[in-house]
Amino acid sequence: MPFGLTNASTTFQSLMNDIVVGMLRRSVLVFFDDILVYNATWKDHLCHLEVVLSILKKHELFARFSKCCFGVTHIDYLGHALSGSSIAMDNAKLEAVQAWPQPKNLKQLRGGLRLHRLL
């Protein structure tokens, strides 16, 4: 979808939510063009992955293979490191937070606290 269109991302998000509605938050998460298929078992994962890929094909949507990760047990997704047993802050984000300088005045402290709320 072209970047120049004002509502392109909203339209695409709405489309994705509509076409995978039965799987949302059960085995699929969609955030704009990031689609995460997750399951407790390998068998379920393969089944749901096949369904998602079929849905994309049916609606003439494409996934670029070079940007896909299949069958992994750990993935960085939207600034978080996800695995089968935990959710943690992405290491790059954690290192950036640790590298922040100590605030020298109240204004800098407030700015840092506002940023921490976003994490």
Secondary structure in CASP SS format (residue, H / E / C, confidence):
PFRMAT SS
TARGET T0000
AUTHOR 0000-0000-0000
METHOD secondary structure of the structure
MODEL  1
M C 1.00
P C 1.00
F C 1.00
G C 1.00
L C 1.00
T C 1.00
N C 1.00
A H 1.00
S H 1.00
T H 1.00
T H 1.00
F H 1.00
Q H 1.00
S H 1.00
L H 1.00
M H 1.00
N H 1.00
D H 1.00
I H 1.00
V C 1.00
V C 1.00
G C 1.00
M C 1.00
L E 1.00
R C 1.00
R C 1.00
S C 1.00
V E 1.00
L E 1.00
V E 1.00
F E 1.00
F C 1.00
D C 1.00
D E 1.00
I E 1.00
L E 1.00
V E 1.00
Y C 1.00
N C 1.00
A C 1.00
T C 1.00
W H 1.00
K H 1.00
D H 1.00
H H 1.00
L H 1.00
C H 1.00
H H 1.00
L H 1.00
E H 1.00
V H 1.00
V H 1.00
L H 1.00
S H 1.00
I H 1.00
L H 1.00
K H 1.00
K H 1.00
H C 1.00
E C 1.00
L C 1.00
F C 1.00
A C 1.00
R C 1.00
F H 1.00
S H 1.00
K H 1.00
C C 1.00
C C 1.00
F C 1.00
G C 1.00
V C 1.00
T C 1.00
H E 1.00
I E 1.00
D E 1.00
Y E 1.00
L C 1.00
G C 1.00
H E 1.00
A E 1.00
L E 1.00
S E 1.00
G C 1.00
S C 1.00
S C 1.00
I E 1.00
A E 1.00
M E 1.00
D C 1.00
N H 1.00
A H 1.00
K H 1.00
L H 1.00
E H 1.00
A H 1.00
V H 1.00
Q H 1.00
A H 1.00
W C 1.00
P C 1.00
Q C 1.00
P C 1.00
K C 1.00
N C 1.00
L H 1.00
K H 1.00
Q H 1.00
L H 1.00
R H 1.00
G H 1.00
G H 1.00
L H 1.00
R H 1.00
L H 1.00
H H 1.00
R H 1.00
L H 1.00
L C 1.00
END
